[in-house]
Amino acid sequence: MPQSETPAVRTPREVLARYYQAMLDKSADALADLYAPDAVHEFPFTSPGFPTRFEGREAVRAGYAAAWGASPVRVREVRRVSVHDTGDPEVLVAEHVVVATLPDKADAVFTVPGLLVLRVRDGLLTHVRDYMDGLGLAGGKA
């Protein structure tokens, strides 16, 4: 999305649905287009070799393009465990389980739990706290 273009205002739940679709598609562009230009994406549970945060939409785009491009893991499904509204209409908490495979190991299906805390303002993510099991996603549970 060109930076001068403003999206139709989306609710936090609509943004979450698009976030999960970007994961399924391994589309760093689709994911980054959900972010405000100055958004922050944090990873409170870090993995070796992975940053603790991305600052700005283009850092999200570059970071996910590199991570998803280098990983053979394919997300087959994102199971939504639960979505919690908070007292703040901009903030949503989502629990999920990612079901993934390693293409070179047909029987290597594994699951990775995760939790997202999303802040959406004017239809764009402004802050994300992404609690994921990075070692599990890297295939450590395969």
DSSP file with accessible surface (Angstrom, degrees, kcal/mol):
  #  RESIDUE AA STRUCTURE BP1 BP2  ACC     N-H-->O    O-->H-N    N-H-->O    O-->H-N    TCO  KAPPA ALPHA  PHI   PSI    X-CA   Y-CA   Z-CA
    1    1 A M              0   0   47      0, 0.0     0, 0.0     0, 0.0     0, 0.0   0.000 360.0 360.0 360.0 124.9    0.0    0.0    0.0
    2    2 A P    >   -     0   0   76      0, 0.0     3,-1.9     0, 0.0     0, 0.0  -0.342 360.0-121.6 -59.7 143.3    1.5    3.4   -0.9
    3    3 A Q  T 3  S+     0   0  119      1,-0.3     0, 0.0     3,-0.0     0, 0.0   0.759 111.1  59.1 -63.6 -22.2    2.1    5.4    2.2
    4    4 A S  T 3  S+     0   0  114      2,-0.1     2,-0.3     0, 0.0    -1,-0.3   0.653  89.3  91.0 -79.8 -12.3   -0.1    8.2    0.9
    5    5 A E    <   -     0   0  105     -3,-1.9     0, 0.0     1,-0.0     0, 0.0  -0.660  65.9-153.0 -86.5 134.5   -3.0    5.8    0.7
    6    6 A T        -     0   0  118     -2,-0.3     3,-0.1     3,-0.0   117,-0.1  -0.924  15.9-129.8-108.1 130.0   -5.3    5.5    3.7
    7    7 A P        -     0   0   13      0, 0.0     2,-0.1     0, 0.0     3,-0.1  -0.313  32.9 -91.7 -73.0 159.1   -7.2    2.2    4.3
    8    8 A A        -     0   0   80      1,-0.1     2,-0.2   115,-0.1     0, 0.0  -0.445  61.9 -88.9 -60.1 142.5  -10.9    2.1    4.9
    9    9 A V        -     0   0  116     -2,-0.1     2,-0.4    -3,-0.1   114,-0.1  -0.420  53.2-166.5 -63.3 124.1  -11.2    2.1    8.7
   10   10 A R        -     0   0   31     -2,-0.2   113,-0.4    -3,-0.1   114,-0.0  -0.893  17.9-120.6-112.5 147.1  -11.1   -1.4    9.9
   11   11 A T     >  -     0   0   70     -2,-0.4     4,-2.5     1,-0.1     5,-0.2  -0.372  33.6-104.9 -76.4 162.9  -12.0   -2.7   13.3
   12   12 A P  H  > S+     0   0   26      0, 0.0     4,-2.5     0, 0.0     5,-0.1   0.894 123.4  53.1 -56.2 -37.0   -9.4   -4.5   15.4
   13   13 A R  H  > S+     0   0  116      2,-0.2     4,-2.1     1,-0.2     5,-0.1   0.881 108.2  49.7 -67.7 -36.8  -11.1   -7.8   14.6
   14   14 A E  H  > S+     0   0   96     -3,-0.2     4,-2.0     2,-0.2    -1,-0.2   0.909 111.1  49.4 -66.4 -39.8  -10.9   -7.1   10.9
   15   15 A V  H  X S+     0   0    0     -4,-2.5     4,-2.5     1,-0.2    -2,-0.2   0.924 109.2  53.0 -63.9 -42.1   -7.2   -6.3   11.2
   16   16 A L  H  X S+     0   0    4     -4,-2.5     4,-2.6    -5,-0.2     5,-0.2   0.924 107.1  51.6 -59.5 -44.5   -6.7   -9.5   13.1
   17   17 A A  H  X S+     0   0   38     -4,-2.1     4,-2.0     1,-0.2    -1,-0.2   0.922 112.5  45.6 -60.5 -41.3   -8.4  -11.5   10.3
   18   18 A R  H  X S+     0   0  135     -4,-2.0     4,-2.3     2,-0.2    -1,-0.2   0.867 109.7  55.9 -70.2 -34.0   -6.1   -9.9    7.7
   19   19 A Y  H  X S+     0   0    4     -4,-2.5     4,-1.9     2,-0.2    -2,-0.2   0.949 109.0  46.3 -60.8 -49.2   -3.1  -10.5   10.0
   20   20 A Y  H  X S+     0   0    3     -4,-2.6     4,-2.3     1,-0.2    -2,-0.2   0.889 110.5  53.2 -63.5 -37.6   -3.8  -14.2   10.2
   21   21 A Q  H  X S+     0   0   95     -4,-2.0     4,-2.4     1,-0.2    -1,-0.2   0.914 106.2  53.0 -64.7 -39.3   -4.3  -14.4    6.4
   22   22 A A  H  X>S+     0   0    1     -4,-2.3     5,-2.2     1,-0.2     4,-0.8   0.894 108.3  51.5 -62.1 -36.9   -0.9  -12.7    5.8
   23   23 A M  H ><5S+     0   0   26     -4,-1.9     3,-0.7     2,-0.2    52,-0.3   0.936 110.1  48.2 -63.2 -46.7    0.6  -15.4    8.0
   24   24 A L  H 3<5S+     0   0   58     -4,-2.3    -2,-0.2     1,-0.2    -1,-0.2   0.882 117.4  41.9 -60.9 -38.5   -1.1  -18.2    6.0
   25   25 A D  H 3<5S-     0   0  100     -4,-2.4    -1,-0.2    -5,-0.2    -2,-0.2   0.531 102.0-132.7 -83.3  -8.8    0.1  -16.5    2.8
   26   26 A K  T <<5 +     0   0   38     -4,-0.8     2,-0.8    -3,-0.7    -3,-0.2   0.917  51.2 158.3  49.7  46.4    3.6  -15.8    4.2
   27   27 A S     >< -     0   0   37     -5,-2.2     4,-2.2     1,-0.2    -1,-0.2  -0.844  28.6-178.7-106.6 100.4    3.1  -12.3    2.7
   28   28 A A  H  > S+     0   0   11     -2,-0.8     4,-2.9     1,-0.2     5,-0.2   0.845  86.5  54.8 -63.6 -33.3    5.3   -9.7    4.4
   29   29 A D  H  > S+     0   0   93      2,-0.2     4,-2.3     1,-0.2    -1,-0.2   0.941 108.0  46.7 -66.3 -47.7    3.7   -7.1    2.2
   30   30 A A  H  4 S+     0   0   41      2,-0.2     4,-0.3     1,-0.2    -2,-0.2   0.902 116.0  47.0 -61.5 -38.8    0.2   -7.9    3.2
   31   31 A L  H >< S+     0   0    1     -4,-2.2     3,-2.0     1,-0.2     4,-0.3   0.967 112.3  47.9 -66.3 -52.1    1.3   -7.9    6.8
   32   32 A A  H >< S+     0   0    0     -4,-2.9     3,-2.1     1,-0.3    -2,-0.2   0.850 101.1  65.7 -60.4 -33.0    3.2   -4.7    6.7
   33   33 A D  T 3< S+     0   0   38     -4,-2.3    -1,-0.3     1,-0.3    -2,-0.2   0.652  93.0  63.1 -66.3 -11.4    0.3   -2.9    4.9
   34   34 A L  T <  S+     0   0    6     -3,-2.0    91,-3.4    -4,-0.3     2,-0.3   0.556  92.6  86.5 -84.5  -8.3   -1.7   -3.4    8.1
   35   35 A Y  E <  S-a  125   0A   0     -3,-2.1    91,-0.2    -4,-0.3    22,-0.1  -0.689  79.3-119.6-100.2 146.5    0.7   -1.2   10.1
   36   36 A A  E >   -     0   0A   9     89,-3.1     3,-1.8    -2,-0.3    21,-0.3  -0.411  40.1-106.2 -68.4 153.9    0.9    2.6   10.6
   37   37 A P  E 3  S+     0   0A  68      0, 0.0    20,-1.4     0, 0.0    21,-0.3   0.843 120.2  37.7 -55.0 -33.1    4.2    4.0    9.2
   38   38 A D  E 3  S+     0   0A 131     18,-0.2    18,-0.1    19,-0.1    88,-0.1   0.147  88.6 138.2-107.5  21.7    5.5    4.5   12.8
   39   39 A A  E <   -     0   0A   0     -3,-1.8    17,-3.9    86,-0.2     2,-0.4  -0.148  43.6-139.9 -64.7 160.2    4.1    1.3   14.4
   40   40 A V  E     -aB 127  55A  26     86,-1.6    88,-2.2    15,-0.2     2,-0.5  -0.986  11.0-167.3-124.3 132.8    6.1   -0.8   16.8
   41   41 A H  E     -aB 128  54A   0     13,-2.5    13,-2.6    -2,-0.4     2,-0.3  -0.980  15.2-167.5-120.1 116.1    6.0   -4.6   16.7
   42   42 A E  E     -aB 129  53A  34     86,-3.4    88,-3.0    -2,-0.5    11,-0.3  -0.795  19.6-159.0-109.6 148.3    7.6   -6.2   19.8
   43   43 A F        -     0   0    4      9,-3.0    88,-0.1    -2,-0.3    86,-0.1  -0.850   9.7-178.8-120.8  89.3    8.6   -9.8   20.6
   44   44 A P  S    S+     0   0   45      0, 0.0     2,-0.8     0, 0.0    -1,-0.1   0.816  79.0  54.0 -61.4 -30.4    8.7  -10.1   24.4
   45   45 A F  S    S-     0   0  129     85,-0.5    87,-0.3    -3,-0.1    89,-0.3  -0.876  87.4-163.0-104.6 101.3    9.9  -13.8   24.1
   46   46 A T        -     0   0   80     -2,-0.8     6,-0.1    87,-0.1    88,-0.0  -0.424  10.9-149.8 -88.1 160.4   12.9  -13.7   21.8
   47   47 A S    >   -     0   0   21      4,-0.2     3,-2.3     3,-0.2    -4,-0.0  -0.901  40.5 -81.5-120.8 153.5   14.6  -16.4   19.9
   48   48 A P  T 3  S+     0   0  116      0, 0.0    -1,-0.0     0, 0.0     0, 0.0  -0.267 117.2  11.6 -55.8 131.4   18.3  -16.6   19.0
   49   49 A G  T 3  S+     0   0   91      1,-0.2    -3,-0.0    -3,-0.0     0, 0.0   0.485 104.4 108.8  81.2   2.9   19.0  -14.5   16.0
   50   50 A F  S <  S-     0   0   53     -3,-2.3    -1,-0.2    -7,-0.0    -3,-0.2  -0.915  70.1-115.7-114.1 140.1   15.6  -12.8   16.0
   51   51 A P        -     0   0   53      0, 0.0    -4,-0.2     0, 0.0     3,-0.1  -0.220  11.5-131.3 -69.7 162.6   15.2   -9.1   16.9
   52   52 A T  S    S+     0   0   86      1,-0.2    -9,-3.0    -6,-0.1     2,-0.3   0.642  84.5   0.7 -86.2 -15.1   13.2   -8.0   20.0
   53   53 A R  E     -B   42   0A  90    -11,-0.3     2,-0.4    76,-0.0   -11,-0.2  -0.984  54.5-138.0-166.3 156.9   11.3   -5.4   18.0
   54   54 A F  E     -B   41   0A  19    -13,-2.6   -13,-2.5    -2,-0.3     2,-0.6  -0.986  20.1-153.6-116.9 133.7   10.6   -3.8   14.6
   55   55 A E  E     +B   40   0A 131     -2,-0.4     4,-0.2   -15,-0.2   -15,-0.2  -0.933  60.6   4.4-112.7 110.1   10.2   -0.1   14.5
   56   56 A G  S  > S-     0   0   12    -17,-3.9     4,-1.9    -2,-0.6     3,-0.2   0.063  86.0 -83.6 100.4 152.5    8.1    1.2   11.6
   57   57 A R  H  > S+     0   0    5    -20,-1.4     4,-2.6   -21,-0.3     5,-0.1   0.889 125.8  51.5 -56.0 -44.1    6.0   -0.4    8.8
   58   58 A E  H  > S+     0   0   84    -21,-0.3     4,-2.7     1,-0.2    -1,-0.2   0.839 106.9  53.2 -71.0 -28.1    9.1   -0.8    6.6
   59   59 A A  H  > S+     0   0   35     -3,-0.2     4,-2.8    -4,-0.2     5,-0.2   0.890 109.5  49.7 -69.4 -37.3   11.0   -2.6    9.3
   60   60 A V  H  X S+     0   0    0     -4,-1.9     4,-2.6     2,-0.2     5,-0.3   0.948 112.4  48.3 -62.5 -46.6    8.1   -5.0    9.7
   61   61 A R  H  X S+     0   0   40     -4,-2.6     4,-2.3     1,-0.2    -2,-0.2   0.952 116.5  41.3 -59.1 -50.9    8.1   -5.6    6.0
   62   62 A A  H  X S+     0   0   63     -4,-2.7     4,-2.3     2,-0.2     5,-0.2   0.911 115.7  50.3 -65.9 -42.3   11.8   -6.2    5.8
   63   63 A G  H  X S+     0   0   15     -4,-2.8     4,-2.5    -5,-0.2    -2,-0.2   0.925 115.2  40.9 -64.8 -45.1   11.9   -8.3    8.9
   64   64 A Y  H  X S+     0   0   12     -4,-2.6     4,-3.0    -5,-0.2     5,-0.5   0.869 111.9  55.8 -73.5 -34.4    9.1  -10.6    8.0
   65   65 A A  H  X S+     0   0   51     -4,-2.3     4,-1.8    -5,-0.3    -2,-0.2   0.937 113.2  42.9 -60.7 -43.1   10.3  -10.9    4.3
   66   66 A A  H  X S+     0   0   67     -4,-2.3     4,-1.7    -5,-0.2    -2,-0.2   0.944 118.3  43.6 -67.5 -47.2   13.7  -12.0    5.6
   67   67 A A  H  X S+     0   0   29     -4,-2.5     4,-0.9    -5,-0.2    -2,-0.2   0.946 119.7  40.3 -66.7 -48.8   12.3  -14.4    8.3
   68   68 A W  H  < S+     0   0   42     -4,-3.0     3,-0.3     1,-0.2    -1,-0.2   0.859 114.2  54.3 -70.7 -32.1    9.6  -15.9    6.1
   69   69 A G  H  < S+     0   0   68     -4,-1.8    -1,-0.2    -5,-0.5    -2,-0.2   0.846 111.6  44.5 -68.5 -31.2   11.8  -16.1    3.1
   70   70 A A  H  < S+     0   0   86     -4,-1.7    -1,-0.2    -5,-0.2    -2,-0.2   0.626  99.7  84.8 -87.7 -13.2   14.5  -18.0    5.0
   71   71 A S     <  -     0   0   37     -4,-0.9    67,-0.0    -3,-0.3    -4,-0.0  -0.768  57.3-160.8 -98.8 132.2   12.1  -20.4    6.7
   72   72 A P        +     0   0   72      0, 0.0    -1,-0.1     0, 0.0    29,-0.1   0.595  58.4 118.5 -79.8  -9.0   10.9  -23.7    5.0
   73   73 A V        -     0   0    7     29,-0.2     2,-0.5    64,-0.1    29,-0.2  -0.325  50.5-158.4 -61.6 135.2    8.0  -23.8    7.5
   74   74 A R  E     -C  101   0A 125     27,-2.6    27,-2.2    -2,-0.0     2,-0.6  -0.979  12.2-136.8-117.5 123.7    4.5  -23.6    5.9
   75   75 A V  E     +C  100   0A  28     -2,-0.5    25,-0.3   -52,-0.3     3,-0.1  -0.699  23.4 177.1 -79.2 120.7    1.6  -22.4    8.0
   76   76 A R  E     -     0   0A 152     23,-3.0     2,-0.3    -2,-0.6    24,-0.2   0.761  64.8  -2.1 -91.7 -31.9   -1.4  -24.7    7.2
   77   77 A E  E     -C   99   0A  83     22,-1.7    22,-2.9     2,-0.0     2,-0.5  -0.988  49.4-146.6-159.3 147.8   -3.8  -23.2    9.7
   78   78 A V  E     -C   98   0A  19     -2,-0.3     2,-0.6    20,-0.2    20,-0.2  -0.968  23.6-155.9-118.1 108.9   -4.2  -20.6   12.3
   79   79 A R  E     -C   97   0A 119     18,-3.2    18,-2.2    -2,-0.5     2,-0.8  -0.784   9.7-141.0 -86.6 121.8   -6.6  -21.9   15.0
   80   80 A R  E     +C   96   0A 134     -2,-0.6    16,-0.2    16,-0.2     3,-0.1  -0.739  21.1 179.9 -84.5 111.5   -8.2  -19.0   16.8
   81   81 A V  E     -     0   0A  85     14,-1.6     2,-0.3    -2,-0.8    -1,-0.2   0.953  64.0 -31.6 -76.1 -52.7   -8.5  -20.1   20.4
   82   82 A S  E     -C   95   0A  36     13,-1.4    13,-3.0     2,-0.0     2,-0.4  -0.977  46.9-144.2-164.6 155.0  -10.1  -17.0   21.7
   83   83 A V  E     -C   94   0A  37     -2,-0.3     2,-0.5    11,-0.2    11,-0.2  -0.996  19.1-159.0-125.4 130.4  -10.3  -13.2   21.1
   84   84 A H  E     -C   93   0A  83      9,-3.7     9,-2.4    -2,-0.4     2,-0.2  -0.948   6.6-149.3-117.0 122.1  -10.7  -10.9   24.0
   85   85 A D  E     -C   92   0A 110     -2,-0.5     2,-0.2     7,-0.2     7,-0.2  -0.562  20.8-153.6 -77.3 151.9  -12.0   -7.3   23.9
   86   86 A T        -     0   0   55      5,-1.0     5,-0.1     2,-0.5    -1,-0.0  -0.627  34.5 -93.3-116.5-178.9  -10.5   -5.0   26.4
   87   87 A G  S    S+     0   0   90     -2,-0.2    -2,-0.0     2,-0.0     3,-0.0   0.649 112.1  74.1 -70.0 -11.9  -11.7   -1.9   28.1
   88   88 A D  S >  S-     0   0   53      3,-0.1     3,-1.9     1,-0.1    -2,-0.5  -0.902  76.8-148.3-104.3 119.3   -9.9    0.0   25.4
   89   89 A P  T 3  S+     0   0  115      0, 0.0    -1,-0.1     0, 0.0    -2,-0.0   0.685  97.5  56.3 -65.0 -13.0  -11.7   -0.1   22.0
   90   90 A E  T 3  S+     0   0   49     29,-0.1    30,-2.7   -79,-0.1     2,-0.4   0.596  96.9  77.7 -88.1 -13.1   -8.4    0.1   20.2
   91   91 A V  E <   + D   0 119A  21     -3,-1.9    -5,-1.0    28,-0.2     2,-0.4  -0.860  51.8 173.8-111.9 134.9   -6.9   -3.0   21.9
   92   92 A L  E     -CD  85 118A   1     26,-2.2    26,-2.9    -2,-0.4     2,-0.5  -0.985  17.3-152.5-134.6 140.5   -7.6   -6.7   21.2
   93   93 A V  E     -CD  84 117A  31     -9,-2.4    -9,-3.7    -2,-0.4     2,-0.4  -0.976  17.1-172.4-116.1 126.7   -5.9   -9.8   22.7
   94   94 A A  E     -CD  83 116A   0     22,-2.8    22,-2.7    -2,-0.5     2,-0.4  -0.980  11.3-161.7-126.7 127.0   -5.9  -12.9   20.5
   95   95 A E  E     +CD  82 115A  71    -13,-3.0   -14,-1.6    -2,-0.4   -13,-1.4  -0.871  25.2 161.4-101.3 138.9   -4.9  -16.4   21.5
   96   96 A H  E     -CD  80 114A   8     18,-2.5    18,-2.5    -2,-0.4     2,-0.4  -0.953  34.6-138.0-149.9 167.1   -4.1  -18.8   18.6
   97   97 A V  E     -CD  79 113A  35    -18,-2.2   -18,-3.2    -2,-0.3     2,-0.5  -0.996  19.5-146.6-129.7 124.1   -2.4  -22.0   17.7
   98   98 A V  E     -CD  78 112A   7     14,-3.0    14,-2.3    -2,-0.4     2,-0.6  -0.805   6.6-156.6 -90.8 128.8   -0.4  -22.1   14.4
   99   99 A V  E     +CD  77 111A   5    -22,-2.9   -23,-3.0    -2,-0.5   -22,-1.7  -0.940  27.2 168.5-104.6 121.2   -0.4  -25.5   12.7
  100  100 A A  E     -CD  75 110A   0     10,-2.9    10,-2.5    -2,-0.6     2,-0.3  -0.865  22.4-156.0-135.4 164.5    2.6  -25.8   10.4
  101  101 A T  E     -CD  74 109A  22    -27,-2.2   -27,-2.6    -2,-0.3     8,-0.2  -0.924  20.4-128.8-134.8 161.6    4.6  -28.3    8.4
  102  102 A L  E >   - D   0 105A  16      6,-0.8     3,-2.1     3,-0.6     6,-0.4  -0.974  22.6-143.9-108.2 117.8    8.1  -28.7    7.1
  103  103 A P  T 3  S+     0   0   78      0, 0.0     3,-0.2     0, 0.0    -1,-0.1   0.816  97.9  53.5 -56.1 -32.7    7.8  -29.4    3.3
  104  104 A D  T 3  S+     0   0  128      1,-0.2     2,-0.4     2,-0.1     0, 0.0   0.552 109.3  52.2 -81.2  -4.8   10.8  -31.8    3.2
  105  105 A K  E X  S-D  102   0A 116     -3,-2.1     3,-2.7     3,-0.1    -3,-0.6  -0.773  70.2-170.9-130.4  87.4    9.2  -33.9    6.1
  106  106 A A  E 3  S+     0   0A  88     -2,-0.4    -1,-0.1     1,-0.3    -2,-0.1   0.777  87.0  44.8 -53.1 -32.8    5.7  -34.7    5.0
  107  107 A D  E 3  S+     0   0A 159      1,-0.1     2,-1.8    -6,-0.0    -1,-0.3   0.422  83.6 105.7 -92.8   2.0    4.7  -36.1    8.4
  108  108 A A  E <   +     0   0A  15     -3,-2.7    -6,-0.8    -6,-0.4     2,-0.5  -0.502  42.0 155.5 -87.4  73.1    6.3  -33.3   10.4
  109  109 A V  E     +D  101   0A  66     -2,-1.8     2,-0.3    -8,-0.2    -8,-0.2  -0.841  13.8 169.2 -95.7 133.5    3.2  -31.4   11.5
  110  110 A F  E     -D  100   0A   9    -10,-2.5   -10,-2.9    -2,-0.5     2,-0.4  -0.947  25.0-134.6-142.0 161.9    3.6  -29.3   14.6
  111  111 A T  E     -D   99   0A  65     -2,-0.3   -12,-0.2   -12,-0.2   -14,-0.0  -0.920  10.4-166.4-120.3 147.7    1.7  -26.7   16.5
  112  112 A V  E     -D   98   0A   4    -14,-2.3   -14,-3.0    -2,-0.4     2,-0.1  -0.977  14.5-143.0-134.3 116.9    2.9  -23.4   18.0
  113  113 A P  E     +D   97   0A  66      0, 0.0    20,-1.1     0, 0.0     2,-0.3  -0.460  27.0 171.3 -76.3 154.3    0.8  -21.5   20.5
  114  114 A G  E     -DE  96 132A  12    -18,-2.5   -18,-2.5    18,-0.2     2,-0.4  -0.987  24.0-152.6-156.9 164.1    0.8  -17.7   20.4
  115  115 A L  E     -DE  95 131A  50     16,-2.2    16,-3.0    -2,-0.3     2,-0.4  -0.995  10.6-163.2-142.3 134.0   -0.8  -14.6   21.8
  116  116 A L  E     -DE  94 130A   1    -22,-2.7   -22,-2.8    -2,-0.4     2,-0.6  -0.969   8.5-163.4-118.8 136.8   -1.1  -11.2   20.2
  117  117 A V  E     -DE  93 129A  40     12,-2.2    12,-2.2    -2,-0.4     2,-0.4  -0.983  23.6-170.6-115.0 112.5   -1.9   -7.9   21.8
  118  118 A L  E     -DE  92 128A   1    -26,-2.9   -26,-2.2    -2,-0.6     2,-0.5  -0.900  19.1-164.2-111.2 135.7   -2.9   -5.5   19.0
  119  119 A R  E     -DE  91 127A  69      8,-2.5     7,-3.0    -2,-0.4     8,-1.2  -0.984  15.1-172.9-114.3 120.4   -3.5   -1.8   19.2
  120  120 A V  E     + E   0 125A   7    -30,-2.7     2,-0.4    -2,-0.5     5,-0.2  -0.970   6.6 177.3-118.5 123.3   -5.4   -0.5   16.1
  121  121 A R  E >  S- E   0 124A 110      3,-2.8     3,-1.8    -2,-0.5    -2,-0.0  -0.996  73.0  -8.4-127.1 129.8   -6.0    3.2   15.5
  122  122 A D  T 3  S-     0   0  122     -2,-0.4    -1,-0.1     1,-0.3  -111,-0.1   0.857 130.8 -54.7  53.8  37.1   -7.8    4.5   12.3
  123  123 A G  T 3  S+     0   0    1   -113,-0.4     2,-0.4     1,-0.2    -1,-0.3   0.506 119.0  99.6  81.3   4.6   -7.7    1.0   10.9
  124  124 A L  E <  S- E   0 121A  22     -3,-1.8    -3,-2.8  -117,-0.1     2,-0.3  -0.947  77.4-109.1-126.2 146.1   -3.9    0.4   11.2
  125  125 A L  E     +aE  35 120A   0    -91,-3.4   -89,-3.1    -2,-0.4    -5,-0.2  -0.533  34.4 171.4 -68.0 129.5   -1.8   -1.4   13.7
  126  126 A T  E     +     0   0A  28     -7,-3.0   -86,-1.6     1,-0.4     2,-0.3   0.646  69.3  13.9-109.6 -24.9    0.1    1.0   15.9
  127  127 A H  E     -aE  40 119A  57     -8,-1.2    -8,-2.5   -88,-0.2     2,-0.4  -0.964  61.6-177.2-153.9 133.0    1.5   -1.4   18.4
  128  128 A V  E     -aE  41 118A   0    -88,-2.2   -86,-3.4    -2,-0.3     2,-0.5  -0.999  11.3-164.8-131.7 132.6    1.8   -5.2   18.5
  129  129 A R  E     -aE  42 117A  78    -12,-2.2   -12,-2.2    -2,-0.4     2,-0.7  -0.987  16.7-164.4-113.4 117.5    3.1   -7.4   21.3
  130  130 A D  E     - E   0 116A   8    -88,-3.0     2,-1.0    -2,-0.5   -85,-0.5  -0.889   8.6-172.3-112.9 102.0    3.7  -10.8   19.7
  131  131 A Y  E     + E   0 115A  56    -16,-3.0   -16,-2.2    -2,-0.7     2,-0.3  -0.823  26.9 152.8 -96.7  97.0    4.2  -13.6   22.2
  132  132 A M  E     - E   0 114A  32     -2,-1.0     2,-1.4   -87,-0.3   -18,-0.2  -0.919  54.9-116.2-126.3 157.5    5.2  -16.6   20.2
  133  133 A D     >  -     0   0   49    -20,-1.1     4,-2.3    -2,-0.3     5,-0.2  -0.725  36.4-178.5 -88.2  85.7    7.2  -19.8   20.7
  134  134 A G  H  > S+     0   0   10     -2,-1.4     4,-1.9   -89,-0.3    -1,-0.2   0.854  78.0  52.6 -59.6 -36.8    9.9  -18.9   18.3
  135  135 A L  H  4>S+     0   0  108      2,-0.2     5,-2.4     1,-0.2     6,-0.2   0.901 110.3  48.9 -68.6 -36.4   11.8  -22.1   18.8
  136  136 A G  I >4>S+     0   0    2      4,-0.2     3,-1.5     1,-0.2     5,-0.7   0.917 110.7  50.4 -66.1 -41.5    8.7  -24.1   18.2
  137  137 A L  I 3<5S+     0   0   45     -4,-2.3    -1,-0.2     1,-0.3    -2,-0.2   0.848 102.2  61.2 -66.3 -31.8    8.0  -22.2   15.0
  138  138 A A  I 3<5S-     0   0   77     -4,-1.9    -1,-0.3    -5,-0.2    -2,-0.2   0.519 130.9 -93.8 -72.8  -3.1   11.5  -22.8   13.8
  139  139 A G  I X 5S+     0   0   18     -3,-1.5     3,-1.7    -4,-0.1    -3,-0.2   0.497  86.8 132.9 104.7   6.7   10.7  -26.5   13.9
  140  140 A G  I 3 <S+     0   0   66     -5,-2.4    -4,-0.2     1,-0.3    -3,-0.1   0.729  79.6  43.8 -63.2 -20.1   12.0  -27.3   17.3
  141  141 A K  T 3 <       0   0  105     -5,-0.7    -1,-0.3    -6,-0.2   -30,-0.1   0.346 360.0 360.0-103.3   2.7    8.8  -29.2   18.0
  142  142 A A    <         0   0   62     -3,-1.7   -32,-0.1    -6,-0.1   -34,-0.1  -0.315 360.0 360.0 -70.0 360.0    8.7  -31.0   14.7
